[in-house]
Amino acid sequence: MEVRPSVASPGPTSFPQVGSHLVWFDKGANLFRRRNLITGTDEFSQGDGAAVVQCAIDALPSDRGGIIWITEDLDATDGFVTISKDSVSLVALRDPPPRYWNIPRPHIQKIQYTGNVRGGLLQGLHCRELQFDGSGNQQMMVLRDISMHPTAQPNQQGLRFLGSAGYMQYIEIQNLKVALSGTGADYAAIEFGNGNPGFGHITFSGNTSIEMEHDGAGSPVAIKVSTGAQTGTPIRFENLSVVDQSARTSGDGIRPILMQTQSEISKGLRQMNIDRFFFEQHYAPAHTIVTIEPASVTGACWFVLTIDELAISDEIGKTVTLIDNGNARWMSREQFVRVNGGYKGGVGRVALGNLNPHEYFRVYLGNISGVTPFGKLATPFFESTPMSFVGAGGTGASPTTGEYVVVTTPVVVTSTAPWSLKDSAGNLIETVPATEARTVPLGYRVQFPTGIPSIFA
């Protein structure tokens, strides 16, 4: 039997050493210290906890990154930390949530990703602002169990995706809690403002909760698509909850989704999917779920939003409006808001609002208890160029002799005189006799040369 020479096992120093540090508070010295968990020695100390965290980030290997554990003593109310290298993880050294209010999370006012950054984890922290600045490609990060309290002040402006030089992709936000305060125009909990066409593949998994604080004033927004933004690939929310509370004393009702005015071609929201969307309002001023501001004369927008289930809760008997669409300048591909199902609870009601249908923009409603109009529509007709529309959300009671495209929901049509039923391309299917009714699907066309039609939805 051949005996082979033994080979010594490689020692631990033969493997790459991933950096690992602990930022902890020395109460006796009233200092935060950075401990190297490989050597066991404290290598840096300072009274400013955020500066110690930044020192720990700077000390990590630039090619491999590492983990920085942060104790719950850290309360850097003016702290500003930047991450500009790959695979940096900031992790709270604390028990899993939920936690009592008197045992807080580690708090860093602002954390900003800058330059080309790939990978890493933020977990268990409290911040006023988390910013991806878009100065390079920023991708493959996870934000887990993060709480935020934006105030609309500098360095306190929520979760923000900005810039245009680089894109953000494959970022997952797991269980995000935002308590929103502030004043001024259009301050937001979450802002999509990156203008790079590669921006997208952002997933909000678990629960994303946005709730107004009692001191919220001005015109707050839950999710904002800023002027100049372009989301090239999907953004998805698994469970989104937006609550406007009764303790507020001033300001507009929170707008859950706002797209601001676009002044360039091919800007806006390419695709957003919300699996389950819960909106609860206890504040008296009016609320509109989706607001689309008009593009300027040099702009043309994208806007594609699908909500699988929309639940609206109300206890004070007021109307919640589904959409206020002020835009008439669209990219030449179908844009839409689609709500597949849901319900309206409480004592108030829901209005469709200003749908403003267009050759390239539609609103589609599925089976929504308490939301979808039933019965005869008083004003089913909407006149526009190059095509006109008929369905829920119209503005006129009587048609012209031209064609109308069915929008929002399928309708049942009858008339006092014969009328034309056409397919989506305008080809005649049938001349329907007077007084006979037909169910007309979305996208099909109807025409009334004479008579008085009745439209039901």
C-alpha positions in Angstrom: 0.0 0.0 0.0 1.3 3.4 -1.0 1.7 5.9 1.8 1.2 9.5 0.7 2.9 12.3 2.5 0.7 14.2 4.9 -0.3 17.7 4.1 -0.7 20.2 6.9 -4.1 21.9 7.2 -4.1 25.6 6.4 -4.1 27.8 9.4 -6.8 30.4 10.0 -4.7 33.2 8.7 -4.7 31.4 5.3 -8.4 32.5 4.8 -9.6 36.0 4.1 -10.3 37.8 7.3 -13.6 39.7 7.2 -13.6 42.7 9.4 -15.8 42.8 12.5 -16.1 45.5 15.0 -18.2 46.4 18.1 -19.2 50.0 18.8 -20.0 50.2 22.5 -20.5 52.9 25.1 -18.1 53.1 28.0 -20.3 54.7 30.7 -17.4 55.2 33.1 -15.4 57.2 30.5 -18.5 58.6 28.8 -17.0 57.5 25.4 -18.0 55.3 22.5 -15.3 52.8 21.7 -14.5 50.7 18.6 -13.4 47.2 19.5 -11.7 45.0 16.9 -13.4 41.6 17.4 -10.5 39.8 15.7 -7.9 41.1 18.0 -10.1 41.9 21.0 -8.7 45.4 21.5 -10.3 48.8 21.6 -8.7 50.8 18.8 -10.5 54.1 18.8 -12.8 56.1 21.1 -14.7 59.4 21.0 -17.7 61.0 22.5 -19.5 61.2 19.1 -20.9 57.7 18.5 -21.5 58.3 14.8 -17.9 59.3 14.4 -16.9 56.0 16.0 -19.2 54.1 13.6 -17.7 55.9 10.7 -14.2 55.1 11.9 -15.2 51.4 12.1 -16.5 51.5 8.5 -13.3 53.2 7.3 -11.3 50.4 9.1 -13.0 47.6 7.2 -11.1 45.9 4.3 -12.1 47.7 1.1 -12.4 44.4 -0.9 -14.4 42.3 1.7 -16.2 44.7 4.0 -17.4 43.3 7.3 -19.9 43.6 10.1 -20.1 46.4 12.7 -22.2 45.6 15.8 -23.7 48.6 17.5 -25.1 48.6 21.0 -28.4 50.3 21.8 -26.7 53.1 23.8 -25.9 54.9 20.6 -28.1 58.0 20.1 -26.4 60.1 17.4 -29.2 62.7 16.9 -26.9 64.8 14.6 -24.9 61.9 13.3 -24.1 61.4 9.6 -22.5 58.2 8.4 -21.5 57.4 4.8 -20.9 54.0 3.3 -18.7 53.9 0.1 -17.4 50.4 0.1 -18.9 46.9 -0.6 -20.4 44.5 1.9 -20.6 46.8 4.9 -23.1 45.7 7.5 -24.3 47.8 10.4 -26.2 45.6 12.9 -27.9 46.5 16.1 -26.7 44.4 19.1 -30.2 44.0 20.6 -33.0 41.4 21.0 -35.3 41.0 18.0 -38.4 43.3 17.9 -40.8 44.2 19.2 -39.1 46.3 21.9 -40.5 48.6 24.6 -40.2 52.3 23.9 -37.9 52.8 26.8 -35.4 50.3 25.3 -34.7 52.1 22.0 -32.9 51.1 18.9 -29.4 52.4 18.1 -30.1 55.8 16.5 -28.0 57.4 13.7 -29.6 60.5 12.2 -28.5 59.9 8.6 -26.9 57.0 6.7 -25.9 57.7 3.1 -24.6 55.3 0.4 -22.3 57.0 -2.0 -20.2 55.9 -5.0 -20.2 52.4 -6.4 -21.4 50.1 -3.6 -22.5 46.5 -3.7 -23.9 44.3 -0.9 -24.3 44.9 2.8 -27.0 44.9 5.5 -28.5 47.5 7.8 -30.5 45.9 10.6 -32.3 47.0 13.7 -31.5 50.7 13.4 -33.4 54.0 13.8 -32.7 56.8 11.4 -34.2 60.1 10.2 -32.9 59.6 6.7 -31.5 56.8 4.7 -30.2 57.9 1.3 -28.9 56.2 -1.8 -27.3 59.1 -3.5 -27.0 57.7 -7.0 -23.4 58.9 -7.5 -22.5 55.4 -8.6 -24.2 52.0 -9.1 -25.7 50.9 -5.7 -27.1 47.4 -5.5 -27.7 44.2 -3.6 -28.3 45.8 -0.2 -30.8 44.7 2.5 -32.5 47.0 5.0 -34.1 44.9 7.7 -36.2 46.0 10.7 -35.6 49.7 10.2 -37.6 52.4 12.0 -37.6 56.0 10.8 -38.9 59.4 11.9 -38.4 61.9 9.1 -39.2 65.6 9.9 -38.6 67.2 6.4 -35.6 69.0 7.8 -32.1 68.7 6.2 -30.7 65.2 6.8 -34.1 64.1 8.1 -36.0 63.3 4.9 -36.9 59.7 5.0 -35.9 56.8 2.7 -34.6 58.4 -0.5 -33.3 57.1 -3.9 -31.7 60.0 -5.6 -29.1 61.1 -8.3 -28.7 59.9 -11.9 -25.1 59.0 -12.5 -25.6 55.5 -11.2 -28.6 53.2 -10.7 -30.0 51.3 -7.7 -31.1 47.7 -8.2 -31.8 44.6 -6.2 -32.4 46.3 -2.9 -34.7 44.7 -0.4 -36.3 46.5 2.5 -37.8 44.1 5.1 -40.3 45.5 7.7 -40.0 49.3 7.5 -41.7 51.5 10.0 -42.0 55.3 9.4 -43.5 57.9 11.7 -43.8 61.0 9.5 -43.6 64.6 10.9 -42.8 67.8 9.1 -44.1 70.9 7.4 -43.8 72.4 3.9 -44.7 71.1 0.4 -44.6 67.4 -0.6 -42.3 66.1 2.1 -42.3 62.3 2.0 -41.6 59.1 3.9 -40.2 57.3 0.8 -38.9 59.2 -2.3 -38.1 57.7 -5.6 -36.0 60.4 -7.3 -33.3 58.5 -9.2 -33.2 59.5 -12.9 -31.1 56.6 -14.3 -33.2 54.3 -16.6 -31.6 51.3 -14.8 -33.3 52.2 -11.5 -35.6 49.5 -10.1 -35.9 46.0 -8.8 -36.6 47.5 -5.3 -38.7 45.1 -3.1 -40.4 46.1 0.1 -41.2 42.7 1.8 -42.9 42.0 5.1 -44.8 45.1 6.4 -44.2 48.7 5.3 -46.0 51.0 7.7 -46.2 54.8 7.2 -48.1 56.8 9.9 -48.5 60.5 10.3 -47.4 61.9 13.7 -49.6 64.4 15.6 -47.3 67.3 14.6 -47.4 66.7 10.9 -48.5 69.8 8.9 -48.0 71.1 5.4 -48.7 68.6 2.5 -47.3 65.2 3.5 -46.8 62.3 1.1 -46.2 58.6 1.8 -44.6 57.6 -1.5 -43.3 60.3 -3.9 -42.0 59.9 -7.5 -40.1 63.1 -7.8 -39.6 65.4 -10.8 -36.9 63.9 -13.0 -37.3 60.3 -11.6 -37.3 57.3 -13.9 -38.0 53.9 -12.5 -36.9 51.5 -15.3 -37.7 48.2 -13.6 -40.3 47.1 -11.1 -40.8 48.4 -7.5 -42.9 46.1 -5.4 -44.6 46.4 -2.0 -45.8 43.2 -0.3 -47.9 44.8 2.5 -48.3 48.6 2.6 -50.1 50.4 5.4 -50.7 54.2 5.4 -52.5 55.8 8.4 -53.4 59.5 8.9 -54.3 60.0 12.5 -56.9 62.3 14.2 -54.5 64.0 16.5 -53.2 66.2 13.7 -54.3 69.9 13.9 -53.1 71.4 10.6 -52.1 70.6 7.1 -53.4 68.6 4.2 -54.4 65.0 4.4 -51.5 62.7 3.5 -51.3 61.6 -0.1 -50.4 58.0 -0.2 -48.9 58.1 -3.8 -47.8 61.2 -5.6 -46.1 61.7 -9.0 -44.8 65.2 -9.3 -44.7 67.2 -12.5 -42.3 65.8 -15.1 -40.5 68.2 -17.5 -38.6 65.7 -19.6 -39.5 62.9 -22.0 -39.6 59.3 -20.6 -39.7 60.1 -16.9 -42.0 58.8 -14.2 -43.1 55.5 -12.8 -42.5 52.6 -15.2 -44.0 49.9 -12.9 -45.1 49.6 -9.3 -47.0 46.6 -7.8 -48.6 46.7 -4.4 -49.9 43.3 -3.2 -52.0 44.5 -0.3 -52.6 48.2 0.4 -54.3 49.3 3.6 -55.3 53.0 4.0 -56.8 54.3 7.2 -57.8 57.9 7.7 -59.0 59.7 10.9 -58.1 63.2 9.8 -60.9 65.5 8.5 -59.3 67.0 5.3 -59.8 65.3 2.0 -57.6 62.3 1.0 -56.7 61.1 -2.5 -55.0 57.7 -2.9 -53.1 58.5 -6.2 -52.2 62.0 -7.4 -50.6 62.6 -10.8 -49.5 66.2 -11.4 -49.5 67.5 -15.0 -46.4 67.3 -17.1 -44.9 70.4 -18.5 -45.1 71.2 -22.3 -41.6 69.5 -22.7 -42.5 66.4 -20.7 -44.2 63.1 -21.2 -44.7 60.5 -18.5 -44.8 56.9 -17.6 -47.2 55.7 -14.9 -48.0 52.0 -14.3 -49.5 51.1 -10.9 -51.2 47.8 -10.0 -52.8 47.3 -6.6 -54.0 43.7 -6.0 -56.1 44.5 -2.9 -57.0 47.9 -1.7 -58.6 48.2 1.8 -59.9 51.6 2.9 -60.9 52.2 6.5 -62.9 55.2 7.7 -64.6 56.1 11.0 -65.7 59.7 10.4 -68.0 59.4 7.4 -65.9 61.3 4.8 -65.1 60.6 1.2 -61.8 59.2 0.0 -60.9 59.8 -3.7 -59.2 57.1 -5.7 -57.3 59.3 -8.2 -56.7 62.8 -9.2 -55.0 62.6 -12.6 -54.0 66.0 -13.9 -51.7 64.8 -16.7 -52.5 64.6 -20.4 -49.0 64.1 -21.8 -48.0 60.4 -21.8 -45.4 58.2 -23.4 -47.0 56.4 -26.4 -47.6 53.1 -24.6 -50.5 52.2 -22.4 -50.2 53.6 -18.9 -52.7 52.8 -16.2 -53.8 52.5 -12.6 -55.3 49.0 -12.0 -57.1 48.0 -8.7 -57.9 44.3 -8.9 -60.0 44.1 -5.8 -60.6 45.1 -2.2 -63.2 46.8 0.0 -64.3 50.0 1.7 -65.0 49.7 5.4 -66.5 52.2 7.9 -69.1 54.8 7.3 -67.7 57.0 4.6 -67.6 56.4 0.8 -65.1 56.4 -2.1 -65.2 58.6 -5.2 -63.4 57.7 -8.3 -62.2 61.2 -8.7 -60.6 62.8 -11.8 -59.7 59.8 -14.0 -58.8 61.9 -17.1 -58.7 59.0 -19.5 -56.4 59.3 -22.5 -55.4 57.4 -25.6 -52.4 56.1 -23.5 -53.8 56.2 -19.9 -56.7 54.2 -18.3 -58.0 53.3 -14.9 -59.2 49.8 -14.4 -61.3 48.6 -11.4 -62.0 45.0 -10.4 -64.4 43.7 -7.8 -64.1 46.3 -5.1 -66.9 46.1 -2.5 -68.2 49.6 -1.6 -66.0 51.3 -4.3 -67.1 50.1 -7.7 -70.2 52.1 -8.9 -73.3 50.0 -9.4 -76.5 50.9 -11.2 -77.0 53.5 -13.9 -74.2 56.0 -14.4 -75.4 59.6 -14.4 -72.4 61.0 -16.3 -70.7 58.2 -18.2 -69.2 60.1 -21.2 -65.8 61.7 -21.4 -64.9 63.7 -24.5 -61.2 63.9 -25.5 -58.9 63.7 -28.6 -58.0 61.5 -30.4 -60.7 59.2 -28.7 -63.5 59.6 -26.3 -64.5 57.2 -23.5 -67.5 55.8 -21.7 -67.7 54.3 -18.2 -67.5 55.1 -14.5 -65.7 58.4 -13.9 -67.1 60.2 -16.9 -68.1 63.8 -16.9 -71.0 64.1 -19.4 -74.5 62.8 -19.4 -75.1 62.7 -23.2 -72.9 61.4 -26.1 -72.1 62.9 -29.4 -72.4 60.7 -32.6 -68.7 59.6 -32.4 -67.2 56.4 -31.0 -66.6 55.8 -27.3 -64.1 53.4 -25.8 -65.2 51.5 -22.7 -63.0 52.2 -19.7 -62.7 51.6 -15.9 -65.1 48.6 -15.8 -67.2 46.6 -18.2 -70.6 48.2 -18.8 -74.1 47.2 -19.8 -75.5 49.4 -22.6 -79.0 49.9 -23.9 -80.6 52.8 -25.9 -83.9 54.1 -27.2 -82.6 53.7 -30.8 -80.3 51.2 -32.6 -76.6 51.6 -31.7 -73.3 50.1 -32.8 -71.2 47.6 -30.8 -67.5 47.4 -32.1 -64.4 45.6 -31.1 -61.2 47.4 -29.8 -60.1 48.1 -33.4 -63.4 49.7 -34.3 -64.7 46.8 -36.4 -68.5 46.5 -36.3 -69.7 43.5 -34.3 -73.4 44.2 -34.2 -76.0 46.8 -34.7 -77.9 46.4 -31.5 -81.7 46.9 -31.8 -83.4 49.6 -29.7 -84.2 48.7 -26.0 -81.9 45.6 -26.1 -79.0 45.5 -23.7 -75.4 44.2 -24.2 -72.5 43.7 -21.9 -69.5 45.6 -23.4 -66.0 44.6 -22.3 -63.2 47.0 -21.5 -61.6 48.4 -24.6 -64.5 47.8 -26.9 -66.3 50.6 -28.6 -69.9 51.9 -28.8 -71.5 54.5 -31.0 -75.0 56.1 -30.8 -76.1 57.8 -34.1 -79.5 58.6 -32.5 -81.5 57.9 -29.4 -80.8 58.2 -25.6 -78.4 55.6 -24.2 -78.3 54.2 -20.7 -75.0 53.0 -19.2 -74.8 50.7 -16.2 -71.8 49.5 -14.3 
